[in-house]
Amino acid sequence: MNVLKYKSVAAENSAWGDLKIRRHLEAGRKNLSVVGGEGSEAYLQILPNRNVFEAELSVHKGAWHFRLVSVTGQSPSTEALKASAQKIAGKLS
């Protein structure tokens, strides 16, 4: 898990915009879903790679953004990732 806090919402919005460009977080992209309830904006990406799956949930909330990553041998539980993200987002002020 990576959690980043910025000095201002404007600085975070700029960093979040850059992250979205670098990570190609665009609605409609293959293996990427826009999810709600975790922050002001969130993306879930599941990447199968041979015998493992990598799930990444990137969440933007106010002056914060964070990323949860799960690597498993089977398709990951998106509900468990979302529940974890909601707990973390709830603690960020």
C-alpha angles and dihedrals in degrees: 000000000000121000121187126187123190131202092246141013089244091056091048093048089054092048091046090051090052091048091051090053095046094046094039093236098178127147111250096029116136114268091010128108131184108228131191138209097049101084139315091304132006138173129197118202124185117191120187111209115181105292098353137065124216116203120190126186115192116191132187120199124163110298091351140074129178141181130213119197127192125183117191141158091240135042105296125243104254090188091058091050091048092049091051091048092051091053092050094044089050090058095050116093 
